[in-house]
Amino acid sequence: MESGTLHWEAILSLAALLAATIGFVLHHRKPLEGRSAGLFQLDNLGLWASYASGWSIIHGSAWGDLLALCGAGWFGCALVGGLLVASSKRS
């Protein structure tokens, strides 16, 4: 088994993205006249898109693996977070 380099900055940035998404879920659990789910999705999309855009600008090009990771992260957080925000309105 080969041992590769562990990039702590990548792990910490992923943890920060997930922490921000959890913060969005907690913030949007409060009812805002039926707009909470849409505002959560907008915040979530903005978070993942700005991370991918900022990384691409800093490095001078878009990296396909990062875009795939951000797309999957956005979709997963949109699905799970959207369900959590929607379920909090019913209870």
N, CA, C and O atoms as CSV, one atom per row, in Angstrom:
chain,resi,resn,atom,element,x,y,z
A,1,MET,N,N,0.843,-1.181,0.000
A,1,MET,CA,C,0.000,0.000,0.000
A,1,MET,C,C,0.885,1.240,0.000
A,1,MET,O,O,1.777,1.377,0.838
A,2,GLU,N,N,0.636,2.131,-0.936
A,2,GLU,CA,C,1.413,3.358,-1.018
A,2,GLU,C,C,0.826,4.416,-0.106
A,2,GLU,O,O,-0.386,4.496,0.095
A,3,SER,N,N,1.696,5.205,0.426
A,3,SER,CA,C,1.272,6.301,1.283
A,3,SER,C,C,1.536,7.610,0.548
A,3,SER,O,O,2.682,7.936,0.240
A,4,GLY,N,N,0.471,8.356,0.271
A,4,GLY,CA,C,0.611,9.631,-0.419
A,4,GLY,C,C,0.708,10.779,0.565
A,4,GLY,O,O,0.627,10.595,1.779
A,5,THR,N,N,0.882,11.947,0.020
A,5,THR,CA,C,0.957,13.149,0.837
A,5,THR,C,C,-0.446,13.535,1.291
A,5,THR,O,O,-1.382,13.560,0.491
A,6,LEU,N,N,-0.579,13.828,2.545
A,6,LEU,CA,C,-1.854,14.260,3.091
A,6,LEU,C,C,-1.891,15.787,3.075
A,6,LEU,O,O,-1.028,16.437,3.666
A,7,HIS,N,N,-2.870,16.347,2.412
A,7,HIS,CA,C,-2.999,17.803,2.302
A,7,HIS,C,C,-3.975,18.298,3.370
A,7,HIS,O,O,-5.192,18.275,3.185
A,8,TRP,N,N,-3.411,18.742,4.481
A,8,TRP,CA,C,-4.244,19.211,5.586
A,8,TRP,C,C,-5.051,20.437,5.217
A,8,TRP,O,O,-6.165,20.612,5.711
A,9,GLU,N,N,-4.511,21.294,4.355
A,9,GLU,CA,C,-5.257,22.492,3.972
A,9,GLU,C,C,-6.516,22.124,3.198
A,9,GLU,O,O,-7.532,22.810,3.313
A,10,ALA,N,N,-6.463,21.055,2.414
A,10,ALA,CA,C,-7.649,20.610,1.681
A,10,ALA,C,C,-8.687,20.021,2.631
A,10,ALA,O,O,-9.886,20.256,2.478
A,11,ILE,N,N,-8.218,19.255,3.608
A,11,ILE,CA,C,-9.138,18.672,4.579
A,11,ILE,C,C,-9.780,19.764,5.432
A,11,ILE,O,O,-10.980,19.714,5.704
A,12,LEU,N,N,-8.991,20.746,5.852
A,12,LEU,CA,C,-9.539,21.848,6.655
A,12,LEU,C,C,-10.512,22.705,5.855
A,12,LEU,O,O,-11.519,23.164,6.396
A,13,SER,N,N,-10.226,22.928,4.572
A,13,SER,CA,C,-11.154,23.729,3.766
A,13,SER,C,C,-12.460,22.973,3.541
A,13,SER,O,O,-13.529,23.582,3.531
A,14,LEU,N,N,-12.389,21.657,3.359
A,14,LEU,CA,C,-13.608,20.864,3.226
A,14,LEU,C,C,-14.404,20.893,4.526
A,14,LEU,O,O,-15.630,20.998,4.502
A,15,ALA,N,N,-13.717,20.800,5.654
A,15,ALA,CA,C,-14.392,20.888,6.948
A,15,ALA,C,C,-15.039,22.262,7.134
A,15,ALA,O,O,-16.137,22.360,7.682
A,16,ALA,N,N,-14.368,23.316,6.683
A,16,ALA,CA,C,-14.943,24.662,6.784
A,16,ALA,C,C,-16.179,24.804,5.900
A,16,ALA,O,O,-17.155,25.439,6.298
A,17,LEU,N,N,-16.143,24.217,4.705
A,17,LEU,CA,C,-17.314,24.258,3.825
A,17,LEU,C,C,-18.497,23.525,4.458
A,17,LEU,O,O,-19.627,24.012,4.424
A,18,LEU,N,N,-18.234,22.368,5.028
A,18,LEU,CA,C,-19.309,21.611,5.676
A,18,LEU,C,C,-19.825,22.330,6.920
A,18,LEU,O,O,-21.025,22.305,7.194
A,19,ALA,N,N,-18.935,22.968,7.672
A,19,ALA,CA,C,-19.360,23.731,8.849
A,19,ALA,C,C,-20.228,24.920,8.440
A,19,ALA,O,O,-21.219,25.225,9.104
A,20,ALA,N,N,-19.859,25.588,7.355
A,20,ALA,CA,C,-20.672,26.701,6.869
A,20,ALA,C,C,-22.046,26.209,6.418
A,20,ALA,O,O,-23.052,26.877,6.658
A,21,THR,N,N,-22.093,25.050,5.769
A,21,THR,CA,C,-23.377,24.495,5.344
A,21,THR,C,C,-24.248,24.147,6.546
A,21,THR,O,O,-25.455,24.387,6.523
A,22,ILE,N,N,-23.648,23.584,7.598
A,22,ILE,CA,C,-24.401,23.295,8.816
A,22,ILE,C,C,-24.922,24.591,9.429
A,22,ILE,O,O,-26.046,24.637,9.928
A,23,GLY,N,N,-24.108,25.640,9.392
A,23,GLY,CA,C,-24.559,26.947,9.872
A,23,GLY,C,C,-25.729,27.476,9.067
A,23,GLY,O,O,-26.656,28.059,9.628
A,24,PHE,N,N,-25.697,27.278,7.752
A,24,PHE,CA,C,-26.824,27.691,6.907
A,24,PHE,C,C,-28.089,26.921,7.281
A,24,PHE,O,O,-29.170,27.504,7.363
A,25,VAL,N,N,-27.956,25.619,7.506
A,25,VAL,CA,C,-29.122,24.806,7.879
A,25,VAL,C,C,-29.712,25.315,9.184
A,25,VAL,O,O,-30.925,25.494,9.292
A,26,LEU,N,N,-28.862,25.550,10.174
A,26,LEU,CA,C,-29.359,26.032,11.466
A,26,LEU,C,C,-29.997,27.406,11.346
A,26,LEU,O,O,-30.995,27.690,12.007
A,27,HIS,N,N,-29.427,28.255,10.508
A,27,HIS,CA,C,-29.990,29.596,10.324
A,27,HIS,C,C,-31.329,29.542,9.600
A,27,HIS,O,O,-32.259,30.258,9.970
A,28,HIS,N,N,-31.438,28.713,8.585
A,28,HIS,CA,C,-32.650,28.673,7.772
A,28,HIS,C,C,-33.721,27.751,8.326
A,28,HIS,O,O,-34.777,27.598,7.712
A,29,ARG,N,N,-33.474,27.134,9.471
A,29,ARG,CA,C,-34.523,26.346,10.118
A,29,ARG,C,C,-35.597,27.251,10.702
A,29,ARG,O,O,-36.723,26.818,10.950
A,30,LYS,N,N,-35.237,28.514,10.920
A,30,LYS,CA,C,-36.216,29.488,11.411
A,30,LYS,C,C,-37.147,29.843,10.257
A,30,LYS,O,O,-36.674,30.130,9.157
A,31,PRO,N,N,-38.437,29.831,10.479
A,31,PRO,CA,C,-39.361,30.117,9.371
A,31,PRO,C,C,-39.264,31.569,8.892
A,31,PRO,O,O,-39.320,32.503,9.692
A,32,LEU,N,N,-39.118,31.740,7.592
A,32,LEU,CA,C,-39.068,33.068,6.983
A,32,LEU,C,C,-40.147,33.170,5.910
A,32,LEU,O,O,-39.851,33.402,4.737
A,33,GLU,N,N,-41.388,32.998,6.318
A,33,GLU,CA,C,-42.531,33.108,5.411
A,33,GLU,C,C,-42.405,32.183,4.208
A,33,GLU,O,O,-42.712,32.583,3.085
A,34,GLY,N,N,-41.958,30.955,4.429
A,34,GLY,CA,C,-41.885,29.974,3.364
A,34,GLY,C,C,-40.704,30.118,2.422
A,34,GLY,O,O,-40.617,29.396,1.429
A,35,ARG,N,N,-39.798,31.031,2.714
A,35,ARG,CA,C,-38.658,31.255,1.814
A,35,ARG,C,C,-37.383,30.596,2.304
A,35,ARG,O,O,-36.349,30.715,1.647
A,36,SER,N,N,-37.419,29.909,3.429
A,36,SER,CA,C,-36.203,29.352,4.028
A,36,SER,C,C,-35.499,28.358,3.118
A,36,SER,O,O,-34.277,28.399,2.981
A,37,ALA,N,N,-36.268,27.457,2.490
A,37,ALA,CA,C,-35.650,26.430,1.651
A,37,ALA,C,C,-34.953,27.058,0.447
A,37,ALA,O,O,-33.837,26.665,0.104
A,38,GLY,N,N,-35.587,28.010,-0.184
A,38,GLY,CA,C,-34.981,28.675,-1.341
A,38,GLY,C,C,-33.753,29.485,-0.966
A,38,GLY,O,O,-32.760,29.482,-1.694
A,39,LEU,N,N,-33.812,30.174,0.159
A,39,LEU,CA,C,-32.663,30.958,0.607
A,39,LEU,C,C,-31.502,30.052,1.022
A,39,LEU,O,O,-30.339,30.388,0.795
A,40,PHE,N,N,-31.817,28.905,1.629
A,40,PHE,CA,C,-30.762,27.948,1.956
A,40,PHE,C,C,-30.068,27.469,0.679
A,40,PHE,O,O,-28.840,27.418,0.620
A,41,GLN,N,N,-30.852,27.122,-0.335
A,41,GLN,CA,C,-30.268,26.627,-1.582
A,41,GLN,C,C,-29.403,27.705,-2.238
A,41,GLN,O,O,-28.344,27.400,-2.787
A,42,LEU,N,N,-29.838,28.939,-2.184
A,42,LEU,CA,C,-29.057,30.039,-2.747
A,42,LEU,C,C,-27.744,30.224,-1.986
A,42,LEU,O,O,-26.693,30.399,-2.602
A,43,ASP,N,N,-27.796,30.188,-0.664
A,43,ASP,CA,C,-26.583,30.291,0.152
A,43,ASP,C,C,-25.633,29.128,-0.134
A,43,ASP,O,O,-24.425,29.322,-0.268
A,44,ASN,N,N,-26.181,27.938,-0.224
A,44,ASN,CA,C,-25.372,26.745,-0.467
A,44,ASN,C,C,-24.688,26.817,-1.831
A,44,ASN,O,O,-23.493,26.541,-1.942
A,45,LEU,N,N,-25.433,27.182,-2.856
A,45,LEU,CA,C,-24.850,27.313,-4.193
A,45,LEU,C,C,-23.759,28.383,-4.204
A,45,LEU,O,O,-22.696,28.183,-4.792
A,46,GLY,N,N,-24.019,29.507,-3.561
A,46,GLY,CA,C,-23.032,30.585,-3.499
A,46,GLY,C,C,-21.760,30.160,-2.786
A,46,GLY,O,O,-20.663,30.534,-3.198
A,47,LEU,N,N,-21.897,29.382,-1.721
A,47,LEU,CA,C,-20.736,28.902,-0.968
A,47,LEU,C,C,-19.845,28.020,-1.834
A,47,LEU,O,O,-18.643,28.269,-1.929
A,48,TRP,N,N,-20.402,27.011,-2.458
A,48,TRP,CA,C,-19.608,26.069,-3.246
A,48,TRP,C,C,-19.087,26.708,-4.527
A,48,TRP,O,O,-17.955,26.444,-4.932
A,49,ALA,N,N,-19.899,27.547,-5.169
A,49,ALA,CA,C,-19.445,28.199,-6.405
A,49,ALA,C,C,-18.330,29.204,-6.121
A,49,ALA,O,O,-17.378,29.313,-6.895
A,50,SER,N,N,-18.445,29.936,-5.017
A,50,SER,CA,C,-17.393,30.909,-4.704
A,50,SER,C,C,-16.102,30.211,-4.309
A,50,SER,O,O,-15.019,30.715,-4.607
A,51,TYR,N,N,-16.188,29.072,-3.650
A,51,TYR,CA,C,-14.976,28.323,-3.316
A,51,TYR,C,C,-14.279,27.852,-4.590
A,51,TYR,O,O,-13.069,28.024,-4.736
A,52,ALA,N,N,-15.034,27.261,-5.508
A,52,ALA,CA,C,-14.444,26.780,-6.765
A,52,ALA,C,C,-13.903,27.936,-7.594
A,52,ALA,O,O,-12.833,27.823,-8.194
A,53,SER,N,N,-14.628,29.036,-7.632
A,53,SER,CA,C,-14.181,30.207,-8.399
A,53,SER,C,C,-12.923,30.811,-7.794
A,53,SER,O,O,-11.974,31.124,-8.512
A,54,GLY,N,N,-12.913,30.976,-6.479
A,54,GLY,CA,C,-11.743,31.551,-5.815
A,54,GLY,C,C,-10.502,30.699,-5.992
A,54,GLY,O,O,-9.418,31.222,-6.250
A,55,TRP,N,N,-10.655,29.395,-5.857
A,55,TRP,CA,C,-9.515,28.497,-6.043
A,55,TRP,C,C,-9.009,28.589,-7.479
A,55,TRP,O,O,-7.801,28.628,-7.714
A,56,SER,N,N,-9.931,28.624,-8.437
A,56,SER,CA,C,-9.537,28.686,-9.849
A,56,SER,C,C,-8.850,30.003,-10.186
A,56,SER,O,O,-7.898,30.023,-10.967
A,57,ILE,N,N,-9.318,31.092,-9.610
A,57,ILE,CA,C,-8.698,32.396,-9.855
A,57,ILE,C,C,-7.286,32.435,-9.270
A,57,ILE,O,O,-6.354,32.912,-9.916
A,58,ILE,N,N,-7.135,31.931,-8.044
A,58,ILE,CA,C,-5.823,31.936,-7.400
A,58,ILE,C,C,-4.817,31.092,-8.181
A,58,ILE,O,O,-3.659,31.483,-8.327
A,59,HIS,N,N,-5.252,29.945,-8.677
A,59,HIS,CA,C,-4.340,29.044,-9.379
A,59,HIS,C,C,-4.262,29.302,-10.884
A,59,HIS,O,O,-3.471,28.665,-11.581
A,60,GLY,N,N,-5.064,30.215,-11.382
A,60,GLY,CA,C,-4.966,30.618,-12.781
A,60,GLY,C,C,-5.682,29.726,-13.771
A,60,GLY,O,O,-5.662,30.010,-14.969
A,61,SER,N,N,-6.306,28.673,-13.321
A,61,SER,CA,C,-7.067,27.813,-14.234
A,61,SER,C,C,-8.054,26.974,-13.424
A,61,SER,O,O,-7.903,26.788,-12.217
A,62,ALA,N,N,-9.059,26.479,-14.127
A,62,ALA,CA,C,-10.037,25.609,-13.486
A,62,ALA,C,C,-9.511,24.176,-13.520
A,62,ALA,O,O,-9.042,23.710,-14.559
A,63,TRP,N,N,-9.584,23.492,-12.413
A,63,TRP,CA,C,-9.111,22.120,-12.307
A,63,TRP,C,C,-10.338,21.213,-12.283
A,63,TRP,O,O,-11.208,21.366,-11.426
A,64,GLY,N,N,-10.408,20.279,-13.215
A,64,GLY,CA,C,-11.582,19.424,-13.366
A,64,GLY,C,C,-11.941,18.639,-12.122
A,64,GLY,O,O,-13.122,18.483,-11.809
A,65,ASP,N,N,-10.936,18.140,-11.401
A,65,ASP,CA,C,-11.208,17.369,-10.178
A,65,ASP,C,C,-11.854,18.246,-9.110
A,65,ASP,O,O,-12.771,17.809,-8.415
A,66,LEU,N,N,-11.378,19.475,-8.983
A,66,LEU,CA,C,-11.955,20.384,-7.994
A,66,LEU,C,C,-13.393,20.730,-8.373
A,66,LEU,O,O,-14.271,20.767,-7.510
A,67,LEU,N,N,-13.635,20.982,-9.650
A,67,LEU,CA,C,-14.996,21.301,-10.080
A,67,LEU,C,C,-15.935,20.128,-9.833
A,67,LEU,O,O,-17.082,20.326,-9.433
A,68,ALA,N,N,-15.458,18.902,-10.068
A,68,ALA,CA,C,-16.270,17.718,-9.796
A,68,ALA,C,C,-16.540,17.576,-8.298
A,68,ALA,O,O,-17.657,17.254,-7.895
A,69,LEU,N,N,-15.520,17.814,-7.476
A,69,LEU,CA,C,-15.689,17.738,-6.030
A,69,LEU,C,C,-16.691,18.793,-5.545
A,69,LEU,O,O,-17.572,18.500,-4.737
A,70,CYS,N,N,-16.544,20.010,-6.044
A,70,CYS,CA,C,-17.464,21.073,-5.629
A,70,CYS,C,C,-18.887,20.808,-6.119
A,70,CYS,O,O,-19.854,21.090,-5.412
A,71,GLY,N,N,-19.009,20.269,-7.318
A,71,GLY,CA,C,-20.342,19.923,-7.816
A,71,GLY,C,C,-20.997,18.844,-6.980
A,71,GLY,O,O,-22.181,18.932,-6.655
A,72,ALA,N,N,-20.223,17.819,-6.631
A,72,ALA,CA,C,-20.754,16.749,-5.787
A,72,ALA,C,C,-21.042,17.259,-4.371
A,72,ALA,O,O,-22.051,16.892,-3.769
A,73,GLY,N,N,-20.157,18.100,-3.848
A,73,GLY,CA,C,-20.382,18.675,-2.520
A,73,GLY,C,C,-21.614,19.548,-2.483
A,73,GLY,O,O,-22.405,19.484,-1.542
A,74,TRP,N,N,-21.775,20.366,-3.511
A,74,TRP,CA,C,-22.964,21.222,-3.582
A,74,TRP,C,C,-24.229,20.373,-3.643
A,74,TRP,O,O,-25.192,20.633,-2.921
A,75,PHE,N,N,-24.227,19.362,-4.502
A,75,PHE,CA,C,-25.421,18.531,-4.664
A,75,PHE,C,C,-25.752,17.790,-3.376
A,75,PHE,O,O,-26.909,17.755,-2.958
A,76,GLY,N,N,-24.737,17.197,-2.745
A,76,GLY,CA,C,-24.974,16.472,-1.499
A,76,GLY,C,C,-25.481,17.371,-0.392
A,76,GLY,O,O,-26.415,17.016,0.326
A,77,CYS,N,N,-24.865,18.539,-0.250
A,77,CYS,CA,C,-25.307,19.484,0.785
A,77,CYS,C,C,-26.683,20.062,0.462
A,77,CYS,O,O,-27.480,20.316,1.366
A,78,ALA,N,N,-26.961,20.269,-0.818
A,78,ALA,CA,C,-28.273,20.774,-1.214
A,78,ALA,C,C,-29.357,19.761,-0.878
A,78,ALA,O,O,-30.429,20.123,-0.393
A,79,LEU,N,N,-29.071,18.494,-1.138
A,79,LEU,CA,C,-30.050,17.444,-0.878
A,79,LEU,C,C,-30.275,17.245,0.617
A,79,LEU,O,O,-31.407,17.323,1.093
A,80,VAL,N,N,-29.207,16.991,1.351
A,80,VAL,CA,C,-29.334,16.732,2.790
A,80,VAL,C,C,-29.797,17.981,3.536
A,80,VAL,O,O,-30.712,17.916,4.357
A,81,GLY,N,N,-29.166,19.114,3.250
A,81,GLY,CA,C,-29.554,20.353,3.929
A,81,GLY,C,C,-30.973,20.779,3.593
A,81,GLY,O,O,-31.708,21.248,4.462
A,82,GLY,N,N,-31.362,20.616,2.319
A,82,GLY,CA,C,-32.731,20.959,1.929
A,82,GLY,C,C,-33.759,20.109,2.657
A,82,GLY,O,O,-34.805,20.606,3.073
A,83,LEU,N,N,-33.455,18.823,2.809
A,83,LEU,CA,C,-34.360,17.951,3.552
A,83,LEU,C,C,-34.436,18.346,5.027
A,83,LEU,O,O,-35.509,18.311,5.630
A,84,LEU,N,N,-33.303,18.718,5.599
A,84,LEU,CA,C,-33.306,19.138,7.014
A,84,LEU,C,C,-34.073,20.436,7.208
A,84,LEU,O,O,-34.824,20.572,8.174
A,85,VAL,N,N,-33.895,21.385,6.307
A,85,VAL,CA,C,-34.624,22.654,6.416
A,85,VAL,C,C,-36.121,22.409,6.228
A,85,VAL,O,O,-36.935,22.958,6.970
A,86,ALA,N,N,-36.492,21.586,5.238
A,86,ALA,CA,C,-37.897,21.316,4.982
A,86,ALA,C,C,-38.537,20.528,6.132
A,86,ALA,O,O,-39.688,20.778,6.491
A,87,SER,N,N,-37.793,19.577,6.708
A,87,SER,CA,C,-38.357,18.780,7.797
A,87,SER,C,C,-38.544,19.598,9.061
A,87,SER,O,O,-39.414,19.283,9.873
A,88,SER,N,N,-37.752,20.633,9.244
A,88,SER,CA,C,-37.900,21.454,10.451
A,88,SER,C,C,-39.159,22.289,10.406
A,88,SER,O,O,-39.675,22.682,11.452
A,89,LYS,N,N,-39.663,22.570,9.217
A,89,LYS,CA,C,-40.914,23.344,9.102
A,89,LYS,C,C,-42.119,22.510,9.499
A,89,LYS,O,O,-43.110,23.043,9.998
A,90,ARG,N,N,-42.038,21.212,9.280
A,90,ARG,CA,C,-43.178,20.340,9.578
A,90,ARG,C,C,-43.314,20.060,11.063
A,90,ARG,O,O,-44.417,19.807,11.547
A,91,SER,N,N,-42.200,20.102,11.796
A,91,SER,CA,C,-42.274,19.761,13.213
A,91,SER,C,C,-42.593,20.955,14.081
A,91,SER,O,O,-42.687,20.823,15.301
